[in-house]
Amino acid sequence: MTNNQRTEFRSGFTAESTADEVLTGVDLDGKTALVTGGYSGLGLETTRALVKAGARVLVPARRPEVARARLHDLHRVTVVPMDLADLASVRTAGERLAESEARLDIAIAAAGVMASPERRVGPGWESHFAINHLGHFVLINLLLPLLSRADGARVVSYSSAGHHLSDIRWNDPHFDDGYDKWLAYGQSKTANVLFTVHLDAIAKDDGIRAFSLHPGAVITELQRDMTAAEQIERGWIDAAGDIVGAGFKSPSQGAATGLWAATSALLEGRGGVYCEDCDIAPLAGPEGSMETGGVRDYAVDPESAERLWQVSARITGVHPYERSTA
């Protein structure tokens, strides 16, 4: 097994850095970005920061009217109806964007679900794997021709320290033999990392670089499937609903690492790496955990990344990416 994950190189930012701080001095005028989940939580913070830096932002949204209401005060934002759980919807959105856009400079996959009760989507797929991974897999593949037309495009996938919970369950990815909501979430977050590892490997010659990240612990709508009692038990909030968990970030701080990965000049010529706290994360040891950070070796294994890509392409019907000859 080989990978290009390296220890941090001191970006100048920290876990406390905010979205605006990361984009200070970054000029995105004339650039087009896409942010899934760009109207909620960290996605909303990301959209706001990109617009402030001059970008035009496309926001695919399962609830387009809600998205338009939340983004009404922002210029240069276009809401595109799309449901990651419905691949027909994803294909429609991807085809619409392929027709309407000349190129795409940044794609940030920020939407997702966490710790959901057992749900089946599509032909019976487990919902975390389907929404967090397969929906984004199809969308980004449809957008690769647009990304290849940009001058140095970047794809950024929100993973999580939750990837420490589970490798890919190759023999039972959809939990047909017993369901566990945290293992399901963990598997999907490992898939998010592996996706960028193989995407970077096959698309970098077209100028497309891919990154994954852990945004940090943040309370947003992502916890909507968790009860207050569960969050209190985990020490995240108190009985009044106030955040009391150690090391929790604000939404702006949580959005910073994704924005750094999407724009930092320090990452020129790099790709396929997992980031945290606005830097490249180190490899975690065999006893690594969500609390100690870093990335597990199974999540950045190129052979596993290629295997997952092939499995995902087969079950979704997506044609393998081919380099542009234009």
C-alpha positions as CSV (number, residue, x, y, z in Angstrom):
1,M,0.0,0.0,0.0
2,T,1.2,3.5,-0.9
3,N,-0.3,6.9,-0.5
4,N,0.8,10.5,-0.6
5,Q,-0.5,11.4,2.8
6,R,2.2,13.4,4.7
7,T,2.5,15.1,8.0
8,E,1.3,18.7,8.3
9,F,3.4,21.5,6.8
10,R,2.2,24.3,9.0
11,S,-0.3,26.3,6.9
12,G,-0.4,29.3,9.2
13,F,-4.0,28.5,10.2
14,T,-5.3,26.6,13.2
15,A,-8.4,24.9,14.5
16,E,-9.7,28.3,15.5
17,S,-9.3,29.9,12.1
18,T,-12.6,31.0,10.5
19,A,-13.9,30.9,6.9
20,D,-13.2,34.6,6.4
21,E,-9.7,34.4,7.8
22,V,-8.8,31.5,5.4
23,L,-10.1,33.5,2.4
24,T,-8.4,36.8,3.4
25,G,-6.6,38.0,0.3
26,V,-8.1,35.2,-1.9
27,D,-9.7,36.7,-5.1
28,L,-12.3,34.4,-6.6
29,D,-13.7,36.9,-9.0
30,G,-14.7,35.2,-12.2
31,K,-14.7,31.7,-10.6
32,T,-17.6,29.4,-10.4
33,A,-18.0,27.1,-7.4
34,L,-20.6,24.4,-6.5
35,V,-21.5,23.5,-2.9
36,T,-23.8,20.7,-2.1
37,G,-25.7,21.4,1.1
38,G,-24.8,25.0,0.5
39,Y,-27.8,26.4,2.3
40,S,-27.4,24.7,5.7
41,G,-24.8,24.5,8.4
42,L,-21.2,24.4,7.2
43,G,-22.4,24.5,3.6
44,L,-24.1,27.8,4.1
45,E,-21.0,29.2,5.8
46,T,-19.0,28.0,2.8
47,T,-21.4,29.6,0.3
48,R,-21.3,32.9,2.1
49,A,-17.6,33.0,2.3
50,L,-17.1,32.1,-1.4
51,V,-19.5,34.8,-2.5
52,K,-17.7,37.3,-0.3
53,A,-14.5,36.3,-2.0
54,G,-16.1,37.0,-5.4
55,A,-17.2,33.6,-6.6
56,R,-20.4,32.7,-8.3
57,V,-21.9,29.7,-6.4
58,L,-24.2,26.9,-7.6
59,V,-26.2,25.3,-4.8
60,P,-27.8,21.9,-5.5
61,A,-30.7,21.6,-3.0
62,R,-33.2,18.9,-2.0
63,R,-35.4,21.8,-0.6
64,P,-34.9,24.5,-3.3
65,E,-37.5,26.9,-1.8
66,V,-35.8,26.7,1.6
67,A,-32.4,27.2,-0.1
68,R,-33.6,30.3,-1.9
69,A,-35.1,31.8,1.3
70,R,-31.9,31.3,3.2
71,L,-29.7,32.6,0.4
72,H,-31.9,35.5,-0.7
73,D,-29.4,38.1,0.5
74,L,-26.5,36.8,-1.5
75,H,-25.7,37.8,-5.1
76,R,-24.3,35.4,-7.6
77,V,-26.0,32.3,-6.2
78,T,-28.0,29.9,-8.2
79,V,-30.1,27.2,-6.6
80,V,-30.4,23.9,-8.5
81,P,-33.1,21.4,-7.4
82,M,-31.4,18.0,-6.6
83,D,-31.8,15.2,-4.1
84,L,-28.7,13.1,-3.5
85,A,-30.9,10.2,-2.5
86,D,-32.5,10.1,-5.9
87,L,-30.0,9.4,-8.7
88,A,-32.4,10.4,-11.4
89,S,-32.6,13.8,-9.7
90,V,-28.8,13.9,-9.5
91,R,-28.5,13.1,-13.2
92,T,-31.0,15.7,-14.2
93,A,-29.1,18.3,-12.2
94,G,-25.8,17.3,-13.6
95,E,-27.1,17.4,-17.2
96,R,-28.6,20.8,-16.6
97,L,-25.3,22.2,-15.3
98,A,-23.4,20.6,-18.1
99,E,-25.6,22.6,-20.5
100,S,-25.7,25.9,-18.6
101,E,-22.1,26.2,-17.4
102,A,-18.9,26.8,-19.4
103,R,-16.7,25.5,-16.7
104,L,-16.5,24.7,-12.9
105,D,-13.5,25.8,-10.8
106,I,-14.4,24.4,-7.4
107,A,-16.8,21.6,-6.3
108,I,-17.4,21.1,-2.6
109,A,-19.4,18.1,-1.5
110,A,-20.6,19.3,1.9
111,A,-24.1,17.8,2.1
112,G,-24.7,14.6,4.2
113,V,-26.5,12.7,6.9
114,M,-25.3,11.3,10.2
115,A,-26.5,8.7,12.7
116,S,-29.8,8.3,10.9
117,P,-32.3,5.5,11.7
118,E,-32.2,2.7,9.1
119,R,-33.5,4.0,5.8
120,R,-33.4,2.5,2.4
121,V,-33.2,4.6,-0.8
122,G,-33.1,3.8,-4.5
123,P,-33.0,0.0,-5.0
124,G,-32.6,-0.7,-1.3
125,W,-29.3,1.1,-0.6
126,E,-28.4,2.1,2.9
127,S,-29.0,5.8,3.2
128,H,-25.7,7.0,4.5
129,F,-23.8,5.2,1.8
130,A,-26.2,6.3,-0.8
131,I,-26.5,10.0,0.1
132,N,-23.0,10.7,1.5
133,H,-21.1,8.7,-1.1
134,L,-23.1,7.4,-4.1
135,G,-25.0,10.6,-4.8
136,H,-21.9,12.7,-4.8
137,F,-20.0,10.1,-6.8
138,V,-22.6,10.4,-9.6
139,L,-22.8,14.2,-9.4
140,I,-19.0,14.8,-9.5
141,N,-18.5,12.3,-12.4
142,L,-21.1,14.2,-14.4
143,L,-19.3,17.5,-13.6
144,L,-15.8,16.3,-14.5
145,P,-15.9,17.7,-18.0
146,L,-16.8,21.1,-16.6
147,L,-14.0,20.8,-14.0
148,S,-11.5,19.8,-16.7
149,R,-12.1,23.1,-18.5
150,A,-11.0,25.2,-15.5
151,D,-7.5,26.3,-14.8
152,G,-6.6,24.1,-11.8
153,A,-10.0,22.9,-10.6
154,R,-10.4,21.4,-7.1
155,V,-12.9,18.9,-5.7
156,V,-13.3,18.9,-1.9
157,S,-15.2,16.2,-0.1
158,Y,-16.4,16.5,3.5
159,S,-15.5,13.4,5.4
160,S,-15.2,13.2,9.2
161,A,-13.2,11.8,12.0
162,G,-16.1,9.4,12.0
163,H,-14.2,7.5,9.3
164,H,-12.3,5.9,12.2
165,L,-15.4,3.9,13.0
166,S,-15.5,1.7,9.9
167,D,-13.6,0.7,6.8
168,I,-15.7,-0.2,3.8
169,R,-17.8,-3.3,4.5
170,W,-17.1,-5.0,1.2
171,N,-19.3,-8.0,1.9
172,D,-22.2,-6.0,3.3
173,P,-22.0,-2.3,2.5
174,H,-25.8,-1.8,2.8
175,F,-26.1,-3.5,6.3
176,D,-28.4,-6.2,5.1
177,D,-27.2,-8.3,8.0
178,G,-28.0,-6.0,10.9
179,Y,-27.9,-2.2,11.1
180,D,-25.7,0.1,13.2
181,K,-26.2,3.8,12.5
182,W,-22.7,4.8,13.6
183,L,-20.9,2.1,11.6
184,A,-23.1,3.1,8.6
185,Y,-22.0,6.8,9.1
186,G,-18.4,5.8,9.5
187,Q,-18.3,3.6,6.4
188,S,-19.8,6.5,4.3
189,K,-17.1,8.9,5.7
190,T,-14.3,6.4,4.7
191,A,-15.9,6.3,1.3
192,N,-15.7,10.1,1.0
193,V,-11.9,9.9,1.6
194,L,-11.4,7.0,-0.8
195,F,-13.4,8.8,-3.5
196,T,-11.0,11.7,-3.5
197,V,-7.9,9.4,-3.5
198,H,-8.9,7.7,-6.7
199,L,-10.4,10.8,-8.3
200,D,-7.2,12.7,-7.8
201,A,-5.2,9.8,-9.3
202,I,-7.2,9.6,-12.5
203,A,-8.0,13.3,-13.0
204,K,-4.9,15.2,-12.0
205,D,-3.5,15.1,-15.5
206,D,-6.6,17.1,-16.5
207,G,-5.7,19.7,-13.8
208,I,-8.3,18.4,-11.3
209,R,-7.1,17.9,-7.8
210,A,-9.2,16.3,-5.1
211,F,-9.1,16.6,-1.3
212,S,-11.1,15.3,1.7
213,L,-11.3,16.7,5.2
214,H,-12.6,16.5,8.7
215,P,-14.2,19.9,9.5
216,G,-14.1,19.4,13.3
217,A,-16.9,18.9,15.8
218,V,-19.7,21.4,15.1
219,I,-23.4,21.4,16.0
220,T,-25.5,22.0,12.9
221,E,-28.5,20.5,11.2
222,L,-26.4,17.4,10.6
223,Q,-27.5,16.2,14.1
224,R,-31.1,16.4,13.1
225,D,-31.6,12.6,13.5
226,M,-30.1,12.6,17.0
227,T,-32.3,13.3,20.0
228,A,-31.2,15.9,22.6
229,A,-30.8,13.1,25.1
230,E,-28.3,11.4,22.9
231,Q,-26.3,14.6,22.5
232,I,-26.4,15.2,26.2
233,E,-25.2,11.7,26.9
234,R,-22.3,12.2,24.5
235,G,-21.4,15.4,26.3
236,W,-22.0,17.7,23.3
237,I,-24.8,19.8,24.8
238,D,-26.3,20.4,28.2
239,A,-29.9,20.2,29.3
240,A,-30.5,23.8,28.1
241,G,-29.3,22.9,24.6
242,D,-26.0,24.9,25.0
243,I,-22.9,23.5,23.4
244,V,-20.5,22.2,26.2
245,G,-18.4,19.7,24.3
246,A,-14.6,20.3,24.5
247,G,-13.1,21.5,21.2
248,F,-16.4,22.2,19.4
249,K,-16.0,24.7,16.6
250,S,-18.3,27.5,15.4
251,P,-19.9,26.9,11.9
252,S,-17.4,29.4,10.5
253,Q,-14.5,27.6,12.0
254,G,-15.9,24.3,10.8
255,A,-16.1,25.6,7.2
256,A,-12.6,26.9,7.2
257,T,-10.7,23.6,6.4
258,G,-12.9,22.9,3.3
259,L,-12.3,26.5,2.0
260,W,-8.6,26.1,2.7
261,A,-8.5,22.9,0.7
262,A,-10.4,24.5,-2.1
263,T,-8.2,27.6,-2.4
264,S,-4.8,27.4,-0.7
265,A,-1.8,28.0,-2.8
266,L,0.1,25.7,-0.5
267,L,-1.7,22.8,-2.0
268,E,-0.6,23.5,-5.6
269,G,0.7,20.3,-7.1
270,R,-0.8,18.2,-4.3
271,G,-4.0,16.1,-4.1
272,G,-5.6,13.0,-2.8
273,V,-4.9,14.0,0.8
274,Y,-7.1,14.2,3.9
275,C,-7.0,17.5,5.8
276,E,-8.0,18.8,9.3
277,D,-7.6,22.1,11.1
278,C,-6.6,23.8,7.8
279,D,-3.6,21.6,7.2
280,I,-2.8,18.1,5.8
281,A,-3.5,15.6,8.5
282,P,-1.0,12.9,9.5
283,L,-1.6,9.2,9.2
284,A,-3.2,7.8,12.3
285,G,-1.5,4.9,14.1
286,P,-3.2,1.5,14.5
287,E,-4.6,2.7,17.8
288,G,-5.9,6.0,16.3
289,S,-9.3,7.2,17.1
290,M,-11.8,10.0,16.4
291,E,-10.4,11.9,19.4
292,T,-6.7,11.6,18.5
293,G,-7.3,12.6,14.8
294,G,-5.4,11.9,11.7
295,V,-6.5,9.6,8.9
296,R,-6.6,5.8,9.0
297,D,-4.5,4.0,6.5
298,Y,-7.5,2.1,5.0
299,A,-9.1,5.4,4.0
300,V,-6.2,6.5,1.9
301,D,-5.3,3.1,0.4
302,P,-5.1,3.5,-3.4
303,E,-6.1,-0.1,-4.1
304,S,-9.2,0.2,-1.9
305,A,-9.9,3.6,-3.5
306,E,-9.9,2.1,-7.0
307,R,-12.0,-0.9,-5.8
308,L,-14.6,1.4,-4.4
309,W,-14.6,3.5,-7.6
310,Q,-15.3,0.4,-9.7
311,V,-18.0,-0.9,-7.3
312,S,-19.7,2.6,-7.3
313,A,-19.5,2.9,-11.0
314,R,-21.1,-0.5,-11.5
315,I,-24.0,-0.1,-9.1
316,T,-24.8,3.5,-10.2
317,G,-24.3,2.9,-14.0
318,V,-21.8,5.8,-14.2
319,H,-19.2,5.4,-17.0
320,P,-15.6,5.5,-15.9
321,Y,-14.0,8.9,-16.2
322,E,-11.8,9.4,-19.2
323,R,-9.2,12.1,-19.7
324,S,-10.4,15.0,-21.9
325,T,-8.8,15.2,-25.3
326,A,-10.1,18.7,-26.0
